[in-house]
Amino acid sequence: MKIETIAGPMVNLALTEDLGSGDITTDCVVPEGAQAVGRAVAKEEGVLAGRDVAKLAFSGTDPSLVFEGLLTEGALLKPGVEIFRVRGGARGILKAERTALNFLQRLSGVATLTRRFVEAVSGTGVVILDTRKTTPGLRVLEKYAVAVGGGTNHRFGLFDMYLVKDNHLRLAGGIGEAVRRIRDKKSDLPVEVEVRTLDEVKEACDAGADRVMLDNMSVDDVRKACEIVKSARARSAGKKPELEISGGVDLTDVRDYALDGVDYISVGALTHSAPALDISLVLDV
């Protein structure tokens, strides 16, 4: 399914939120029938994401507007570079401007931060993952932007992967019992267990977890955990369990965590803390 199809309802909701009963300033000041060309211009370096989502905003206020994409998704942006142009009725362009830019700036910001993390671990074989720490209602778009930036999507929600966390463990009575209950369901979905100590790493391996998530561990402890997991893999003559690092990793230390034996590093900041990319719409009349 194309991202425009998925984004349609979100864009419509955003337009309704912004327009309300109407753009009173534009309708009063701008002559009916006035024509213009809007040019989206990058004001800083980054990665483009959300161009076609922005396009939906303009068609939502005036279907006759002509949208011309000048760059493709994932393109590297530099200050002064034009991203797209939109031609037609000035009123429709102005009414869609903020909604279009909000999506474009937000998604490009996510893609840009993701690209920086991906580049930071380049050559290590480690995959950068997102999390569920997304803006409510915008998860599908933000995870799309992560993919545009070169990252990989972790589970989308609570339904497509088992992830046993600390609160689950308290209620289940431990790692072994939690994994056993899941295995009794005979589901083919992967089972991941979040752990915080080296003893818990061993428990998760012994329980048969498909992936072990190391939560907020030091680099030294991660190195020790890698050896435990490698031993478990050797015993099973396979690649399981996989190993994921999570919690507090940033651009200053992400490569330190990309050790031999680590498969994934998940970064909540990709979506919960990515700054919006500075992009403006310049109107030519």
Secondary structure, DSSP 8 states (H G I E B T S, - for coil): --HHHHHHHHHHHHHHHHHTT--HHHHHHS-TT-EEEEEEEE-S-EE---HHHHHHHHHHH-TT-EEEE-S-TT-EE-TT-EEEEEEEEHHHHHHHHHHHHHHHHHHHHHHHHHHHHHHHTTTS--EEE--S---TT-HHHHHHHHHHTT-B---SSTTSSEEE-HHHHHHHTSHHHHHHHHHHTT--S-EEEEESSHHHHHHHHHHT-SEEEEES--HHHHHHHHHHHHHHHHHHTSS-SEEEEESS--TTTHHHH--TT--EEE-THHHHS-----EEEEEE-
